[in-house]
Amino acid sequence: MPRKDNKHKPSAKSEQIKSKQIKNSQAENMDVHPTPAVKPLWLNYSYWLVFILTFIYYGNTVFNDYALDDAIVITQNDYTQKGIAGIPEIFKNELFTGFFKVKKDLVAGGRYRPLSMLTFALEVEFFGLNPHVSHFINVLLFALLCLMLLRVLEKLLSQRYKSSVWIQYIPLLTTLLYLAHPIHTEVVANIKGRDEIMSLLGALISFYFIMKAIEGKDKWINLAWAFVSYLLAMLSKEIAATFIVTIPLALWFFTNTKFKTIVQTALPLMAAAIIYFAIRQSVLGQGGIKTMPELMNDSFLEMNSSQKFATIMYTMGIYIKLLFFPHPLTYDYYPYHIPITEWSNWHAWLSLLLVLFLAWVALKGFMKKSLISFAIFFYAISLAPVSNFLFPVGVFMNERFVFVASIGFCLIAAYFIAQYLPQKIKSTQLRIAILVVLLVAYGIKTISRNSDWKNDFTLFTTDVKVSVNGAKSNCSAGGKLIEEATKPG
């Protein structure tokens, strides 16, 4: 009997490996099926879930008083205190002029952010100095921001991954992780942080209208709304400028839009940015505000270039650590809570290697239009203006600096939960339990951290235990303790 020839017959193991590779490839480019995946019924309630959870996580801030920089923009700001009558001066001056007056140059940066100041003036006009109203508005705006993030992600990702089952969960998972993450408490629990919320909200609304314009229906009307939304975002805070890059990048990654069309739809953003910077320059003057060289205004003042670069790289690692494990949190990253770092410090090298690894992953997946690649690019581009790499921002780092960038982190985390966790854990109930435990843990930390922002005394005396070497927290806590000790009675 002739012997069977098995020379070219693939083994069962090789077939499994090949099958797994095909599945992974399809998972990343899931528009191969002609029929859209059926949307689970419970996803229809995702917007209500996001809205309700936002108030559960941040509802306790409504009972807080004013704290930290609220004095600069509200309680001790001459323009805000005038209510509606102070609005013209708000639009004609740098952000801190109403507080510092002629000494406004003491603070680095040169800030033109009249829109959030406008809302504070209106609140004073109609409600007086009422921190509870202001906190409620902050939470409401943050809830609207999270709803807009969910809508934008749904619309963006559905254009490429039309038929994938797992991709349906990415927008909601990303939004839930974002709204629950404790690192955002500095923005939401501090009334002054409204400029961050309004800026990101305006940018996301602009992104939504751009996607509507690309669909072709009422193109020019949608582009006009994109222009208005983006201009309002810029008037809230300059960090919205990063979306001039990240919106076209997202369209390239996740849609089949032609490059020429992407450029055309980006024109309203560019026009709004040009108008904003023209107004900003007319208010601040040529070159913006010139600041005085002083350690609390320039954290790198006493460092050489090697120490400066090592310290910046060290802070990049701290950002990533806080995104994975948000504890402990503090408002004070001034000298020398972050120490002067040398290249002999292994933390600096570990951070550098991690940054290089992320850069390699992003570049490797760029032409493949990988979701992870986009998320890394989004994170890097959003963090770049406040990283101290491009120009000094006056402080080593701040938790609020990753308010926009953290969307990239949450997107990656959601991708792994939706795409890779099911491969390791087959039980749906167990996967849901893991997600619930994560969100509850985040929630406990967020609600607890909100309480630290109760008022200046609570915040200063709490955070000085974290920033033990921070000059700002020690000075502030000491001042508040003296103030309490010398109160009559």
TORTORGU-160572 format. One line per 2 residues: number of its first residue (from 0); for each residue x, y, z of C-alpha. Coordinates in Angstrom, 3 decimals, m for minus. Layout:
N
NUM> X/Y/Z | ...
% end
This chain:
489
0> 0.000/0.000/0.000 | 1.485/3.391/m0.908
2> 2.405/5.577/2.039 | 0.508/8.839/2.534
4> 2.599/11.926/2.052 | 2.148/14.292/5.060
6> 5.072/16.492/4.132 | 2.998/19.524/3.302
8> 0.127/18.925/5.702 | 0.030/21.697/8.339
10> 0.041/20.657/11.971 | m2.916/21.353/14.259
12> m0.769/23.792/16.253 | 0.242/25.796/13.187
14> m3.401/25.935/12.110 | m4.338/27.353/15.530
16> m1.590/29.980/15.320 | m2.655/30.953/11.808
18> m6.301/31.154/12.876 | m5.385/33.354/15.841
20> m3.356/35.696/13.599 | m6.287/36.029/11.216
22> m8.656/36.804/14.082 | m6.311/39.453/15.480
24> m5.939/41.003/12.044 | m9.690/41.088/11.568
26> m10.165/42.558/15.024 | m8.011/45.541/14.099
28> m9.585/45.975/10.626 | m13.104/44.814/11.249
30> m14.845/46.230/8.214 | m14.494/42.867/6.439
32> m18.047/41.702/7.245 | m20.881/43.126/5.199
34> m23.467/42.946/7.975 | m23.243/45.314/10.972
36> m23.039/43.669/14.369 | m26.206/43.665/16.430
38> m26.084/46.315/19.135 | m26.846/44.975/22.620
40> m30.051/46.436/24.034 | m28.417/47.751/27.211
42> m26.082/49.976/25.172 | m29.147/52.085/24.328
44> m29.009/53.383/27.896 | m25.310/54.290/27.785
46> m25.939/58.052/27.739 | m28.110/57.879/30.835
48> m25.473/55.720/32.519 | m22.723/58.250/31.791
50> m24.819/61.209/32.951 | m25.915/59.554/36.199
52> m22.448/58.212/37.044 | m20.908/61.653/36.558
54> m23.147/63.077/39.270 | m22.554/60.059/41.513
56> m18.781/60.501/41.228 | m18.721/64.291/41.524
58> m21.987/65.152/43.255 | m20.263/65.675/46.607
60> m18.281/68.608/45.169 | m21.503/70.663/45.182
62> m21.145/70.974/48.965 | m17.577/72.303/48.732
64> m16.519/75.918/49.196 | m14.059/77.933/47.125
66> m10.489/76.604/47.100 | m7.019/77.316/45.700
68> m7.158/79.369/42.471 | m10.857/80.200/42.886
70> m9.709/83.346/44.686 | m7.768/84.428/41.590
72> m10.675/84.085/39.178 | m13.723/84.645/41.408
74> m13.666/85.724/45.041 | m10.788/88.231/44.796
76> m10.984/89.120/41.116 | m12.078/92.727/40.592
78> m13.609/92.066/37.169 | m15.590/88.978/38.152
80> m16.874/90.705/41.274 | m18.543/93.371/39.130
82> m20.769/90.763/37.502 | m22.069/91.732/34.070
84> m20.458/95.179/34.389 | m17.023/93.540/34.532
86> m17.393/91.530/31.317 | m15.818/94.175/29.002
88> m12.714/94.286/31.222 | m12.551/90.480/31.251
90> m12.312/90.449/27.452 | m9.779/93.305/27.357
92> m7.285/91.910/29.874 | m5.075/88.957/30.695
94> m6.720/86.295/32.886 | m4.982/87.192/36.150
96> m5.089/90.994/35.806 | m8.253/91.294/37.867
98> m6.451/89.625/40.768 | m2.749/90.515/40.487
100> m3.361/93.887/38.787 | 0.030/95.495/37.985
102> 1.826/92.426/39.389 | 0.256/90.078/36.844
104> 3.726/89.411/35.369 | 4.581/87.357/38.468
106> 2.848/84.322/36.942 | 4.312/82.548/33.933
108> 2.460/82.004/30.689 | 0.327/84.946/29.642
110> m3.258/83.698/29.685 | m6.183/84.912/27.617
112> m9.200/82.804/28.652 | m12.198/85.134/28.874
114> m14.987/82.606/28.336 | m14.792/80.783/31.676
116> m14.342/84.166/33.385 | m17.528/85.300/31.636
118> m19.453/82.440/33.266 | m18.046/83.335/36.689
120> m19.130/86.959/36.256 | m22.641/85.850/35.290
122> m22.835/83.592/38.346 | m21.807/86.463/40.619
124> m24.395/88.695/38.946 | m27.304/86.284/39.431
126> m26.297/84.198/42.469 | m23.698/86.270/44.302
128> m20.699/84.449/45.764 | m22.261/81.001/45.848
130> m19.675/78.203/45.466 | m22.371/75.512/45.456
132> m23.949/76.872/42.279 | m20.515/77.103/40.661
134> m19.629/73.534/41.633 | m22.951/72.259/40.283
136> m22.311/73.997/36.952 | m18.836/72.426/36.821
138> m20.281/68.941/37.316 | m23.026/69.589/34.762
140> m20.498/70.787/32.173 | m18.290/67.767/32.874
142> m21.300/65.488/32.376 | m22.010/67.182/29.023
144> m18.343/66.782/28.104 | m18.470/63.042/28.834
146> m21.675/62.668/26.809 | m20.024/64.484/23.907
148> m16.931/62.283/24.189 | m19.154/59.204/23.975
150> m20.983/60.553/20.919 | m17.792/61.528/19.105
152> m16.164/58.140/19.733 | m19.288/56.283/18.601
154> m19.462/58.271/15.385 | m15.721/58.119/14.714
156> m15.060/54.438/15.370 | m18.231/53.158/13.706
158> m17.020/54.483/10.362 | m14.144/52.021/10.264
160> m15.261/49.146/12.457 | m18.797/48.820/11.103
162> m19.303/45.138/11.885 | m17.155/44.438/14.910
164> m18.826/43.241/18.082 | m16.113/44.400/20.481
166> m15.772/47.887/18.985 | m19.318/48.728/20.093
168> m18.117/48.767/23.684 | m15.006/50.925/23.150
170> m16.751/54.352/23.205 | m18.692/53.598/26.389
172> m15.747/51.931/28.149 | m13.459/54.834/27.240
174> m15.982/57.365/28.522 | m16.637/55.468/31.762
176> m12.922/55.192/32.501 | m12.459/58.867/31.674
178> m15.285/60.174/33.867 | m14.284/57.909/36.767
180> m10.534/58.552/36.711 | m9.445/60.306/39.938
182> m6.762/62.348/38.164 | m9.543/64.605/36.840
184> m10.617/65.764/40.293 | m8.269/68.753/40.122
186> m10.257/70.069/37.169 | m13.817/69.196/38.177
188> m13.586/69.770/41.948 | m11.793/73.104/41.523
190> m14.172/75.723/40.090 | m11.303/77.460/38.306
192> m10.819/74.209/36.346 | m13.882/75.096/34.287
194> m11.604/76.544/31.614 | m10.292/73.002/30.967
196> m13.805/71.534/30.822 | m15.178/74.195/28.475
198> m12.143/74.018/26.218 | m12.355/70.251/25.735
200> m16.146/70.352/25.408 | m15.932/72.970/22.662
202> m13.242/71.019/20.811 | m15.296/67.806/20.912
204> m18.404/69.612/19.659 | m16.322/71.041/16.816
206> m15.048/67.536/16.002 | m18.627/66.257/15.891
208> m19.715/68.940/13.418 | m16.687/68.239/11.226
210> m17.687/64.573/11.003 | m21.230/65.677/10.139
212> m19.830/67.925/7.407 | m17.828/65.052/5.922
214> m21.052/63.060/5.596 | m22.118/65.707/3.069
216> m25.426/66.805/4.573 | m25.599/70.554/5.276
218> m21.821/70.673/4.865 | m21.322/74.428/5.150
220> m23.707/74.813/8.065 | m21.870/72.087/9.964
222> m18.486/73.629/9.149 | m19.784/76.974/10.417
224> m20.822/75.362/13.693 | m17.431/73.662/13.876
226> m15.773/77.069/13.520 | m17.909/78.664/16.247
228> m17.444/75.743/18.641 | m13.697/75.700/18.158
230> m13.352/79.455/18.618 | m15.249/79.153/21.911
232> m12.957/76.281/22.899 | m9.886/78.432/22.249
234> m11.401/81.347/24.176 | m11.802/78.964/27.109
236> m8.223/77.678/27.119 | m5.396/77.505/24.599
238> m4.909/73.739/25.009 | m7.666/73.303/22.413
240> m5.033/74.238/19.813 | m3.831/70.614/19.826
242> m7.067/69.574/18.105 | m5.892/71.290/14.918
244> m3.588/68.267/14.674 | m5.543/65.510/16.422
246> m8.860/65.955/14.576 | m7.340/65.546/11.073
248> m5.220/62.699/12.456 | m8.331/60.930/13.766
250> m10.090/61.349/10.423 | m7.093/59.787/8.658
252> m6.946/56.865/11.095 | m10.623/55.976/11.274
254> m12.370/57.173/8.114 | m11.892/56.768/4.381
256> m11.932/60.528/3.900 | m9.584/61.802/1.209
258> m6.593/63.835/2.354 | m7.820/66.878/0.421
260> m11.185/66.730/2.206 | m9.488/66.371/5.588
262> m7.460/69.511/4.905 | m10.570/71.403/3.789
264> m12.519/70.448/6.908 | m9.588/71.552/9.064
266> m9.727/75.076/7.616 | m12.453/76.275/10.047
268> m10.234/75.171/12.931 | m7.269/77.052/11.524
270> m9.378/80.152/10.923 | m10.713/80.077/14.489
272> m7.202/79.596/15.888 | m5.835/82.518/13.850
274> m8.637/84.778/15.072 | m8.046/83.709/18.675
276> m4.287/84.300/18.580 | m4.801/87.663/16.859
278> m7.130/88.742/19.684 | m4.741/87.305/22.260
280> m1.800/89.229/20.860 | m3.769/92.476/20.739
282> m4.630/92.036/24.433 | m1.321/90.706/25.766
284> 0.916/92.632/23.408 | 3.839/91.505/21.271
286> 5.415/88.372/22.723 | 2.754/88.003/25.416
288> 3.518/88.548/29.080 | 7.128/88.886/30.252
290> 7.554/87.078/33.550 | 10.047/87.672/36.320
292> 12.765/85.001/36.822 | 11.835/83.399/40.124
294> 11.866/79.761/41.295 | 8.116/79.518/41.930
296> 7.577/80.919/38.451 | 10.232/78.777/36.745
298> 10.820/75.420/38.410 | 13.925/74.773/36.278
300> 15.621/78.048/37.220 | 18.488/76.465/39.170
302> 19.081/73.508/36.819 | 21.523/72.905/33.989
304> 20.256/71.504/30.675 | 21.059/67.890/31.584
306> 19.171/68.115/34.876 | 16.272/69.863/33.170
308> 15.857/67.156/30.534 | 16.218/64.361/33.095
310> 13.629/66.006/35.352 | 11.171/66.491/32.488
312> 11.607/62.857/31.511 | 11.047/61.848/35.135
314> 7.717/63.727/35.158 | 6.657/61.872/31.994
316> 6.981/58.659/33.973 | 4.976/60.087/36.873
318> 2.119/61.001/34.528 | 1.955/57.425/33.233
320> 2.183/56.020/36.758 | m0.690/58.245/37.936
322> m2.825/57.175/34.990 | m2.363/53.524/35.944
324> m2.391/54.062/39.710 | m3.802/57.496/40.682
326> m2.410/57.721/44.198 | m1.309/59.854/45.910
328> m2.707/62.996/44.308 | m1.698/66.568/45.101
330> m2.142/70.081/43.757 | 1.531/70.928/44.455
332> 4.185/69.788/41.968 | 6.324/72.876/42.518
334> 9.939/72.722/43.775 | 10.846/70.424/45.201
336> 8.066/67.897/45.431 | 9.564/66.855/42.119
338> 13.294/66.657/42.915 | 16.130/67.906/40.739
340> 16.795/64.747/38.748 | 20.127/63.592/37.363
342> 20.690/60.929/34.726 | 22.165/58.803/37.486
344> 18.573/58.388/38.724 | 17.147/55.144/37.314
346> 13.636/56.643/37.297 | 14.697/59.047/34.543
348> 16.072/56.186/32.433 | 12.996/54.039/33.017
350> 10.782/56.928/31.904 | 12.934/57.499/28.821
352> 12.781/53.815/27.856 | 9.013/53.797/28.358
354> 8.580/56.902/26.193 | 10.786/55.386/23.470
356> 8.797/52.146/23.605 | 5.503/54.011/23.225
358> 6.974/56.010/20.332 | 8.041/52.752/18.656
360> 4.550/51.241/19.085 | 2.921/54.399/17.714
362> 5.184/54.594/14.665 | 4.923/50.869/13.984
364> 1.145/51.042/13.909 | 0.880/54.344/12.046
366> 0.561/53.022/8.490 | m1.626/50.158/9.718
368> m3.903/52.777/11.256 | m3.861/50.965/14.572
370> m6.214/52.220/17.275 | m3.424/51.956/19.845
372> m1.121/53.965/17.598 | m3.681/56.762/17.334
374> m4.264/56.769/21.102 | m0.533/57.185/21.763
376> m0.249/59.991/19.213 | m3.289/61.691/20.751
378> m1.761/61.437/24.220 | 1.625/62.783/23.103
380> 0.235/65.663/21.024 | m2.189/66.728/23.769
382> 0.499/66.654/26.466 | 3.252/68.301/24.410
384> 2.288/71.979/25.036 | 2.389/71.522/28.836
386> 5.253/69.008/29.006 | 8.028/71.650/29.320
388> 9.700/70.114/26.255 | 8.561/72.880/23.887
390> 8.636/75.806/26.346 | 8.560/76.249/30.139
392> 5.107/76.349/31.719 | 6.202/77.533/35.167
394> 5.818/74.249/37.066 | 7.217/70.726/36.731
396> 3.823/69.117/36.123 | 0.166/69.173/37.168
398> m2.585/66.587/37.200 | m4.824/68.889/35.171
400> m2.238/68.861/32.380 | m3.413/65.372/31.330
402> m7.113/66.278/31.323 | m7.182/66.056/27.510
404> m4.299/63.622/27.022 | m5.827/61.019/29.345
406> m8.460/60.278/26.685 | m5.675/58.468/24.840
408> m4.879/56.368/27.904 | m8.561/55.528/28.484
410> m8.945/54.566/24.825 | m6.078/52.067/25.083
412> m7.410/50.677/28.368 | m10.893/50.275/26.859
414> m9.416/48.540/23.806 | m7.655/45.938/25.937
416> m10.738/45.389/28.105 | m13.019/44.914/25.091
418> m10.685/43.088/22.721 | m8.130/41.115/24.741
420> m9.807/40.439/28.083 | m12.426/38.145/26.469
422> m9.580/36.044/25.029 | m8.215/35.409/28.514
424> m11.459/35.286/30.510 | m14.364/33.498/28.836
426> m16.940/34.245/31.526 | m18.931/37.373/30.674
428> m20.001/37.762/34.296 | m16.388/37.704/35.492
430> m15.330/40.295/32.903 | m18.174/42.582/33.955
432> m17.217/42.059/37.602 | m13.619/43.100/36.876
434> m14.805/46.279/35.134 | m17.214/47.088/37.964
436> m14.469/46.601/40.562 | m12.199/48.966/38.589
438> m14.891/51.642/38.274 | m15.852/51.314/41.938
440> m12.197/51.618/42.991 | m11.823/54.719/40.824
442> m15.088/56.052/42.222 | m14.029/55.614/45.846
444> m10.781/57.460/45.177 | m12.524/60.204/43.182
446> m15.213/60.850/45.798 | m12.594/60.810/48.552
448> m10.351/63.214/46.653 | m13.303/65.548/46.041
450> m13.576/65.939/49.810 | m9.962/67.116/49.961
452> m11.032/70.091/47.826 | m13.583/71.148/50.475
454> m11.796/74.456/51.119 | m8.302/75.908/51.347
456> m7.656/74.636/54.861 | m8.615/71.046/54.050
458> m6.747/71.026/50.739 | m3.547/72.608/52.036
460> m3.289/70.558/55.233 | m4.065/67.344/53.318
462> m1.737/67.799/50.364 | 1.239/68.976/52.425
464> 1.414/65.392/53.691 | 1.990/64.288/50.085
466> 4.121/67.192/48.837 | 6.332/67.200/51.926
468> 9.143/68.907/50.009 | 6.861/71.259/48.087
470> 7.460/74.913/48.897 | 3.972/75.964/47.831
472> 2.050/73.430/49.932 | 4.216/73.988/53.017
474> 3.826/77.758/52.770 | 0.072/77.519/52.150
476> m0.559/74.980/54.921 | 1.532/76.982/57.370
478> m0.349/80.150/56.540 | m3.731/78.490/57.024
480> m2.688/76.938/60.348 | m1.542/80.344/61.615
482> m4.782/81.892/60.382 | m6.861/79.283/62.229
484> m4.765/79.605/65.398 | m5.140/83.393/65.532
486> m8.901/83.489/64.973 | m10.747/85.214/67.809
488> m12.392/82.859/70.296
% end
